[in-house]
Amino acid sequence: MYGLGVYGINEEENQLLENPQGICANSRGDVYVVDTGKHRVVRLYNPGNKLEYKTSIGSQGIGNGQFISPEQVALDNSGNIYVTDTGNSRVQVFD
């Protein structure tokens, strides 16, 4: 077994993770990580040998697209993203 990538060592401050929890990926190389400490979901990309930051969704709050202590993330076959928004007692779905 060997590592395919590491994320979180030399990233810019806004790209660093704070208390990452759930993770999921698809066959295209997209990797989604729940960043519980920053109340968001981070999308990384794995081209095969490293993890690259692409974007994030969410911020702290109670509105649509906002989270309080999200914990898990999942994808379906259509590419929808499901996030357990623990602090708001709900699941949010993104396309």
N, CA, C and O atoms as CSV, one atom per row, in Angstrom:
chain,resi,resn,atom,element,x,y,z
A,1,MET,N,N,0.849,-1.173,0.000
A,1,MET,CA,C,0.000,0.000,0.000
A,1,MET,C,C,0.894,1.235,0.000
A,1,MET,O,O,1.919,1.272,0.681
A,2,TYR,N,N,0.497,2.240,-0.767
A,2,TYR,CA,C,1.257,3.477,-0.817
A,2,TYR,C,C,0.285,4.649,-0.871
A,2,TYR,O,O,-0.864,4.486,-1.282
A,3,GLY,N,N,0.734,5.811,-0.463
A,3,GLY,CA,C,-0.105,7.003,-0.447
A,3,GLY,C,C,-0.256,7.596,-1.836
A,3,GLY,O,O,0.705,7.663,-2.602
A,4,LEU,N,N,-1.460,8.022,-2.153
A,4,LEU,CA,C,-1.723,8.675,-3.429
A,4,LEU,C,C,-1.708,10.186,-3.314
A,4,LEU,O,O,-1.683,10.893,-4.321
A,5,GLY,N,N,-1.725,10.674,-2.096
A,5,GLY,CA,C,-1.717,12.113,-1.926
A,5,GLY,C,C,-1.880,12.504,-0.472
A,5,GLY,O,O,-2.395,11.741,0.345
A,6,VAL,N,N,-1.437,13.692,-0.173
A,6,VAL,CA,C,-1.583,14.269,1.158
A,6,VAL,C,C,-2.102,15.677,0.973
A,6,VAL,O,O,-1.677,16.386,0.060
A,7,TYR,N,N,-3.013,16.085,1.825
A,7,TYR,CA,C,-3.535,17.441,1.765
A,7,TYR,C,C,-3.483,18.037,3.160
A,7,TYR,O,O,-3.823,17.366,4.134
A,8,GLY,N,N,-3.061,19.293,3.266
A,8,GLY,CA,C,-3.074,19.983,4.546
A,8,GLY,C,C,-1.701,20.349,5.071
A,8,GLY,O,O,-1.569,20.695,6.245
A,9,ILE,N,N,-0.675,20.284,4.238
A,9,ILE,CA,C,0.673,20.593,4.700
A,9,ILE,C,C,1.121,21.987,4.242
A,9,ILE,O,O,1.550,22.798,5.064
A,10,ASN,N,N,1.027,22.263,2.959
A,10,ASN,CA,C,1.534,23.534,2.420
A,10,ASN,C,C,0.437,24.410,1.823
A,10,ASN,O,O,0.724,25.259,0.979
A,11,GLU,N,N,-0.804,24.223,2.241
A,11,GLU,CA,C,-1.911,24.969,1.659
A,11,GLU,C,C,-1.998,26.390,2.239
A,11,GLU,O,O,-1.484,26.670,3.322
A,12,GLU,N,N,-2.658,27.267,1.494
A,12,GLU,CA,C,-2.917,28.622,1.972
A,12,GLU,C,C,-3.890,28.559,3.146
A,12,GLU,O,O,-4.611,27.574,3.303
A,13,GLU,N,N,-3.914,29.598,3.962
A,13,GLU,CA,C,-4.719,29.611,5.185
A,13,GLU,C,C,-6.189,29.301,4.920
A,13,GLU,O,O,-6.781,28.501,5.645
A,14,ASN,N,N,-6.792,29.912,3.902
A,14,ASN,CA,C,-8.218,29.686,3.635
A,14,ASN,C,C,-8.500,28.289,3.088
A,14,ASN,O,O,-9.658,27.881,3.004
A,15,GLN,N,N,-7.450,27.552,2.713
A,15,GLN,CA,C,-7.618,26.202,2.189
A,15,GLN,C,C,-7.332,25.123,3.228
A,15,GLN,O,O,-7.586,23.945,2.978
A,16,LEU,N,N,-6.806,25.510,4.391
A,16,LEU,CA,C,-6.517,24.535,5.438
A,16,LEU,C,C,-7.808,24.010,6.058
A,16,LEU,O,O,-8.793,24.739,6.178
A,17,LEU,N,N,-7.789,22.762,6.444
A,17,LEU,CA,C,-8.948,22.131,7.077
A,17,LEU,C,C,-8.859,22.290,8.595
A,17,LEU,O,O,-7.767,22.308,9.165
A,18,GLU,N,N,-10.021,22.404,9.241
A,18,GLU,CA,C,-10.104,22.486,10.691
A,18,GLU,C,C,-11.104,21.444,11.172
A,18,GLU,O,O,-12.314,21.644,11.065
A,19,ASN,N,N,-10.606,20.344,11.697
A,19,ASN,CA,C,-11.424,19.235,12.189
A,19,ASN,C,C,-12.200,18.550,11.054
A,19,ASN,O,O,-13.430,18.513,11.087
A,20,PRO,N,N,-11.490,18.006,10.046
A,20,PRO,CA,C,-12.185,17.288,8.980
A,20,PRO,C,C,-12.873,16.038,9.515
A,20,PRO,O,O,-12.349,15.368,10.405
A,21,GLN,N,N,-14.045,15.725,8.974
A,21,GLN,CA,C,-14.833,14.582,9.429
A,21,GLN,C,C,-15.086,13.626,8.266
A,21,GLN,O,O,-14.230,12.801,7.944
A,22,GLY,N,N,-16.245,13.730,7.640
A,22,GLY,CA,C,-16.633,12.802,6.582
A,22,GLY,C,C,-15.924,13.077,5.274
A,22,GLY,O,O,-15.478,14.192,5.006
A,23,ILE,N,N,-15.831,12.022,4.457
A,23,ILE,CA,C,-15.175,12.133,3.159
A,23,ILE,C,C,-15.849,11.178,2.174
A,23,ILE,O,O,-16.294,10.095,2.554
A,24,CYS,N,N,-15.920,11.585,0.916
A,24,CYS,CA,C,-16.387,10.702,-0.150
A,24,CYS,C,C,-15.711,11.140,-1.439
A,24,CYS,O,O,-15.162,12.239,-1.522
A,25,ALA,N,N,-15.753,10.275,-2.442
A,25,ALA,CA,C,-15.098,10.565,-3.710
A,25,ALA,C,C,-15.854,9.900,-4.838
A,25,ALA,O,O,-16.645,8.982,-4.617
A,26,ASN,N,N,-15.606,10.369,-6.053
A,26,ASN,CA,C,-16.181,9.720,-7.225
A,26,ASN,C,C,-15.050,9.249,-8.133
A,26,ASN,O,O,-13.879,9.513,-7.862
A,27,SER,N,N,-15.395,8.568,-9.185
A,27,SER,CA,C,-14.393,7.983,-10.082
A,27,SER,C,C,-13.686,9.022,-10.950
A,27,SER,O,O,-12.688,8.702,-11.595
A,28,ARG,N,N,-14.184,10.256,-10.978
A,28,ARG,CA,C,-13.558,11.320,-11.767
A,28,ARG,C,C,-12.418,12.003,-11.012
A,28,ARG,O,O,-11.727,12.850,-11.579
A,29,GLY,N,N,-12.211,11.645,-9.737
A,29,GLY,CA,C,-11.134,12.244,-8.953
A,29,GLY,C,C,-11.575,13.333,-8.002
A,29,GLY,O,O,-10.751,13.905,-7.288
A,30,ASP,N,N,-12.885,13.633,-7.981
A,30,ASP,CA,C,-13.391,14.621,-7.033
A,30,ASP,C,C,-13.446,13.998,-5.642
A,30,ASP,O,O,-13.946,12.886,-5.473
A,31,VAL,N,N,-12.931,14.721,-4.645
A,31,VAL,CA,C,-12.933,14.265,-3.260
A,31,VAL,C,C,-13.585,15.357,-2.425
A,31,VAL,O,O,-13.153,16.510,-2.451
A,32,TYR,N,N,-14.626,14.990,-1.685
A,32,TYR,CA,C,-15.347,15.938,-0.838
A,32,TYR,C,C,-15.054,15.627,0.620
A,32,TYR,O,O,-15.184,14.485,1.059
A,33,VAL,N,N,-14.651,16.663,1.378
A,33,VAL,CA,C,-14.315,16.514,2.784
A,33,VAL,C,C,-15.152,17.497,3.590
A,33,VAL,O,O,-15.204,18.685,3.270
A,34,VAL,N,N,-15.809,16.999,4.639
A,34,VAL,CA,C,-16.541,17.887,5.534
A,34,VAL,C,C,-15.529,18.547,6.467
A,34,VAL,O,O,-14.810,17.866,7.197
A,35,ASP,N,N,-15.481,19.856,6.438
A,35,ASP,CA,C,-14.592,20.652,7.287
A,35,ASP,C,C,-15.441,21.198,8.434
A,35,ASP,O,O,-15.898,22.340,8.393
A,36,THR,N,N,-15.643,20.368,9.455
A,36,THR,CA,C,-16.553,20.692,10.551
A,36,THR,C,C,-16.176,21.995,11.242
A,36,THR,O,O,-17.051,22.808,11.540
A,37,GLY,N,N,-14.906,22.205,11.497
A,37,GLY,CA,C,-14.464,23.398,12.221
A,37,GLY,C,C,-14.726,24.696,11.489
A,37,GLY,O,O,-14.878,25.744,12.117
A,38,LYS,N,N,-14.782,24.639,10.155
A,38,LYS,CA,C,-15.047,25.844,9.366
A,38,LYS,C,C,-16.440,25.818,8.744
A,38,LYS,O,O,-16.761,26.670,7.914
A,39,HIS,N,N,-17.275,24.844,9.137
A,39,HIS,CA,C,-18.683,24.778,8.732
A,39,HIS,C,C,-18.844,24.814,7.212
A,39,HIS,O,O,-19.579,25.644,6.677
A,40,ARG,N,N,-18.152,23.911,6.528
A,40,ARG,CA,C,-18.193,23.887,5.064
A,40,ARG,C,C,-17.849,22.498,4.544
A,40,ARG,O,O,-17.446,21.616,5.302
A,41,VAL,N,N,-18.015,22.323,3.241
A,41,VAL,CA,C,-17.565,21.126,2.548
A,41,VAL,C,C,-16.531,21.578,1.527
A,41,VAL,O,O,-16.782,22.488,0.737
A,42,VAL,N,N,-15.379,20.944,1.547
A,42,VAL,CA,C,-14.282,21.297,0.648
A,42,VAL,C,C,-14.224,20.273,-0.485
A,42,VAL,O,O,-14.288,19.066,-0.253
A,43,ARG,N,N,-14.103,20.774,-1.703
A,43,ARG,CA,C,-13.921,19.895,-2.860
A,43,ARG,C,C,-12.461,19.918,-3.257
A,43,ARG,O,O,-11.900,20.964,-3.584
A,44,LEU,N,N,-11.858,18.742,-3.221
A,44,LEU,CA,C,-10.485,18.558,-3.668
A,44,LEU,C,C,-10.518,17.770,-4.973
A,44,LEU,O,O,-11.548,17.200,-5.334
A,45,TYR,N,N,-9.404,17.741,-5.668
A,45,TYR,CA,C,-9.300,16.943,-6.883
A,45,TYR,C,C,-8.043,16.095,-6.777
A,45,TYR,O,O,-6.982,16.583,-6.388
A,46,ASN,N,N,-8.172,14.831,-7.126
A,46,ASN,CA,C,-7.041,13.913,-7.106
A,46,ASN,C,C,-6.785,13.431,-8.532
A,46,ASN,O,O,-7.490,12.549,-9.023
A,47,PRO,N,N,-5.775,14.007,-9.207
A,47,PRO,CA,C,-5.459,13.555,-10.555
A,47,PRO,C,C,-4.689,12.235,-10.577
A,47,PRO,O,O,-4.337,11.736,-11.645
A,48,GLY,N,N,-4.431,11.676,-9.404
A,48,GLY,CA,C,-3.763,10.387,-9.341
A,48,GLY,C,C,-2.555,10.350,-8.435
A,48,GLY,O,O,-2.115,9.274,-8.029
A,49,ASN,N,N,-2.005,11.527,-8.107
A,49,ASN,CA,C,-0.799,11.517,-7.279
A,49,ASN,C,C,-0.742,12.628,-6.235
A,49,ASN,O,O,0.251,12.738,-5.516
A,50,LYS,N,N,-1.783,13.453,-6.135
A,50,LYS,CA,C,-1.813,14.515,-5.132
A,50,LYS,C,C,-3.245,15.007,-4.990
A,50,LYS,O,O,-4.084,14.750,-5.853
A,51,LEU,N,N,-3.520,15.707,-3.914
A,51,LEU,CA,C,-4.836,16.302,-3.693
A,51,LEU,C,C,-4.724,17.807,-3.871
A,51,LEU,O,O,-3.887,18.448,-3.236
A,52,GLU,N,N,-5.562,18.375,-4.731
A,52,GLU,CA,C,-5.540,19.803,-5.022
A,52,GLU,C,C,-6.844,20.437,-4.567
A,52,GLU,O,O,-7.914,19.875,-4.801
A,53,TYR,N,N,-6.775,21.590,-3.926
A,53,TYR,CA,C,-7.960,22.349,-3.526
A,53,TYR,C,C,-8.642,22.898,-4.767
A,53,TYR,O,O,-7.980,23.455,-5.643
A,54,LYS,N,N,-9.974,22.744,-4.852
A,54,LYS,CA,C,-10.738,23.315,-5.962
A,54,LYS,C,C,-11.695,24.397,-5.486
A,54,LYS,O,O,-11.673,25.511,-6.009
A,55,THR,N,N,-12.539,24.087,-4.499
A,55,THR,CA,C,-13.514,25.058,-4.013
A,55,THR,C,C,-14.105,24.569,-2.701
A,55,THR,O,O,-13.785,23.475,-2.235
A,56,SER,N,N,-14.963,25.378,-2.111
A,56,SER,CA,C,-15.704,24.941,-0.930
A,56,SER,C,C,-17.126,25.468,-1.033
A,56,SER,O,O,-17.393,26.457,-1.715
A,57,ILE,N,N,-18.031,24.788,-0.342
A,57,ILE,CA,C,-19.411,25.252,-0.276
A,57,ILE,C,C,-19.796,25.383,1.181
A,57,ILE,O,O,-19.402,24.577,2.024
A,58,GLY,N,N,-20.574,26.413,1.459
A,58,GLY,CA,C,-21.095,26.591,2.801
A,58,GLY,C,C,-20.314,27.580,3.639
A,58,GLY,O,O,-19.187,27.968,3.330
A,59,SER,N,N,-20.973,27.964,4.713
A,59,SER,CA,C,-20.410,28.841,5.725
A,59,SER,C,C,-21.223,28.597,6.992
A,59,SER,O,O,-22.178,27.821,6.972
A,60,GLN,N,N,-20.856,29.246,8.086
A,60,GLN,CA,C,-21.578,29.037,9.334
A,60,GLN,C,C,-22.895,29.801,9.320
A,60,GLN,O,O,-22.930,30.982,8.975
A,61,GLY,N,N,-23.982,29.123,9.697
A,61,GLY,CA,C,-25.275,29.776,9.772
A,61,GLY,C,C,-26.419,28.794,9.699
A,61,GLY,O,O,-26.221,27.580,9.747
A,62,ILE,N,N,-27.626,29.335,9.582
A,62,ILE,CA,C,-28.831,28.505,9.568
A,62,ILE,C,C,-29.572,28.538,8.236
A,62,ILE,O,O,-30.571,27.837,8.074
A,63,GLY,N,N,-29.109,29.328,7.291
A,63,GLY,CA,C,-29.777,29.435,6.000
A,63,GLY,C,C,-29.412,28.304,5.058
A,63,GLY,O,O,-28.580,27.454,5.371
A,64,ASN,N,N,-30.057,28.313,3.891
A,64,ASN,CA,C,-29.708,27.327,2.864
A,64,ASN,C,C,-28.254,27.514,2.460
A,64,ASN,O,O,-27.808,28.638,2.227
A,65,GLY,N,N,-27.520,26.421,2.376
A,65,GLY,CA,C,-26.111,26.480,2.026
A,65,GLY,C,C,-25.206,26.835,3.186
A,65,GLY,O,O,-23.997,26.990,3.010
A,66,GLN,N,N,-25.781,26.966,4.374
A,66,GLN,CA,C,-24.996,27.223,5.571
A,66,GLN,C,C,-25.099,26.032,6.510
A,66,GLN,O,O,-26.080,25.290,6.477
A,67,PHE,N,N,-24.083,25.853,7.346
A,67,PHE,CA,C,-24.017,24.697,8.238
A,67,PHE,C,C,-23.631,25.124,9.649
A,67,PHE,O,O,-23.033,26.179,9.862
A,68,ILE,N,N,-23.984,24.287,10.587
A,68,ILE,CA,C,-23.428,24.342,11.937
A,68,ILE,C,C,-22.954,22.931,12.242
A,68,ILE,O,O,-23.753,22.011,12.416
A,69,SER,N,N,-21.652,22.783,12.304
A,69,SER,CA,C,-21.001,21.498,12.594
A,69,SER,C,C,-21.441,20.360,11.667
A,69,SER,O,O,-21.940,19.342,12.147
A,70,PRO,N,N,-21.264,20.513,10.350
A,70,PRO,CA,C,-21.562,19.393,9.451
A,70,PRO,C,C,-20.616,18.235,9.757
A,70,PRO,O,O,-19.497,18.455,10.221
A,71,GLU,N,N,-21.061,16.998,9.498
A,71,GLU,CA,C,-20.230,15.844,9.853
A,71,GLU,C,C,-19.989,14.849,8.730
A,71,GLU,O,O,-18.894,14.292,8.651
A,72,GLN,N,N,-20.952,14.603,7.866
A,72,GLN,CA,C,-20.795,13.570,6.841
A,72,GLN,C,C,-21.198,14.112,5.472
A,72,GLN,O,O,-21.966,15.067,5.361
A,73,VAL,N,N,-20.663,13.480,4.447
A,73,VAL,CA,C,-20.976,13.847,3.070
A,73,VAL,C,C,-21.087,12.569,2.243
A,73,VAL,O,O,-20.367,11.598,2.476
A,74,ALA,N,N,-22.000,12.584,1.274
A,74,ALA,CA,C,-22.178,11.430,0.384
A,74,ALA,C,C,-22.575,11.940,-0.994
A,74,ALA,O,O,-23.111,13.039,-1.138
A,75,LEU,N,N,-22.300,11.120,-2.001
A,75,LEU,CA,C,-22.668,11.416,-3.389
A,75,LEU,C,C,-23.611,10.343,-3.891
A,75,LEU,O,O,-23.524,9.189,-3.473
A,76,ASP,N,N,-24.521,10.724,-4.797
A,76,ASP,CA,C,-25.316,9.703,-5.471
A,76,ASP,C,C,-24.854,9.588,-6.919
A,76,ASP,O,O,-23.954,10.315,-7.341
A,77,ASN,N,N,-25.461,8.683,-7.682
A,77,ASN,CA,C,-25.040,8.440,-9.064
A,77,ASN,C,C,-25.293,9.615,-9.993
A,77,ASN,O,O,-24.723,9.673,-11.083
A,78,SER,N,N,-26.142,10.554,-9.579
A,78,SER,CA,C,-26.421,11.734,-10.394
A,78,SER,C,C,-25.488,12.888,-10.075
A,78,SER,O,O,-25.558,13.933,-10.722
A,79,GLY,N,N,-24.614,12.718,-9.088
A,79,GLY,CA,C,-23.676,13.769,-8.725
A,79,GLY,C,C,-24.174,14.705,-7.639
A,79,GLY,O,O,-23.497,15.678,-7.306
A,80,ASN,N,N,-25.349,14.427,-7.078
A,80,ASN,CA,C,-25.846,15.243,-5.976
A,80,ASN,C,C,-25.002,15.000,-4.736
A,80,ASN,O,O,-24.520,13.890,-4.509
A,81,ILE,N,N,-24.825,16.049,-3.933
A,81,ILE,CA,C,-24.022,15.989,-2.712
A,81,ILE,C,C,-24.969,16.104,-1.525
A,81,ILE,O,O,-25.770,17.037,-1.450
A,82,TYR,N,N,-24.876,15.156,-0.600
A,82,TYR,CA,C,-25.706,15.135,0.606
A,82,TYR,C,C,-24.812,15.420,1.805
A,82,TYR,O,O,-23.780,14.772,1.983
A,83,VAL,N,N,-25.208,16.392,2.630
A,83,VAL,CA,C,-24.402,16.782,3.782
A,83,VAL,C,C,-25.260,16.729,5.039
A,83,VAL,O,O,-26.331,17.333,5.092
A,84,THR,N,N,-24.781,16.001,6.057
A,84,THR,CA,C,-25.468,16.018,7.341
A,84,THR,C,C,-25.063,17.288,8.074
A,84,THR,O,O,-23.900,17.480,8.430
A,85,ASP,N,N,-26.043,18.142,8.290
A,85,ASP,CA,C,-25.856,19.429,8.947
A,85,ASP,C,C,-26.286,19.253,10.408
A,85,ASP,O,O,-27.391,19.635,10.793
A,86,THR,N,N,-25.400,18.673,11.206
A,86,THR,CA,C,-25.722,18.212,12.553
A,86,THR,C,C,-26.259,19.325,13.447
A,86,THR,O,O,-27.278,19.137,14.112
A,87,GLY,N,N,-25.603,20.466,13.475
A,87,GLY,CA,C,-26.018,21.554,14.354
A,87,GLY,C,C,-27.370,22.141,14.010
A,87,GLY,O,O,-28.034,22.719,14.870
A,88,ASN,N,N,-27.788,21.999,12.752
A,88,ASN,CA,C,-29.105,22.474,12.320
A,88,ASN,C,C,-30.123,21.339,12.223
A,88,ASN,O,O,-31.254,21.557,11.789
A,89,SER,N,N,-29.730,20.132,12.624
A,89,SER,CA,C,-30.622,18.958,12.622
A,89,SER,C,C,-31.299,18.727,11.278
A,89,SER,O,O,-32.520,18.594,11.198
A,90,ARG,N,N,-30.479,18.682,10.214
A,90,ARG,CA,C,-31.037,18.491,8.874
A,90,ARG,C,C,-29.997,17.885,7.939
A,90,ARG,O,O,-28.824,17.749,8.287
A,91,VAL,N,N,-30.449,17.531,6.762
A,91,VAL,CA,C,-29.586,17.102,5.669
A,91,VAL,C,C,-29.806,18.099,4.533
A,91,VAL,O,O,-30.944,18.415,4.189
A,92,GLN,N,N,-28.728,18.584,3.964
A,92,GLN,CA,C,-28.838,19.490,2.823
A,92,GLN,C,C,-28.351,18.745,1.576
A,92,GLN,O,O,-27.430,17.931,1.641
A,93,VAL,N,N,-28.993,19.044,0.437
A,93,VAL,CA,C,-28.671,18.389,-0.826
A,93,VAL,C,C,-28.269,19.478,-1.819
A,93,VAL,O,O,-28.943,20.500,-1.949
A,94,PHE,N,N,-27.155,19.240,-2.517
A,94,PHE,CA,C,-26.649,20.178,-3.522
A,94,PHE,C,C,-26.468,19.438,-4.840
A,94,PHE,O,O,-26.118,18.258,-4.857
A,95,ASP,N,N,-26.713,20.152,-5.961
A,95,ASP,CA,C,-26.493,19.534,-7.269
A,95,ASP,C,C,-25.230,20.046,-7.896
A,95,ASP,O,O,-24.880,19.637,-9.003
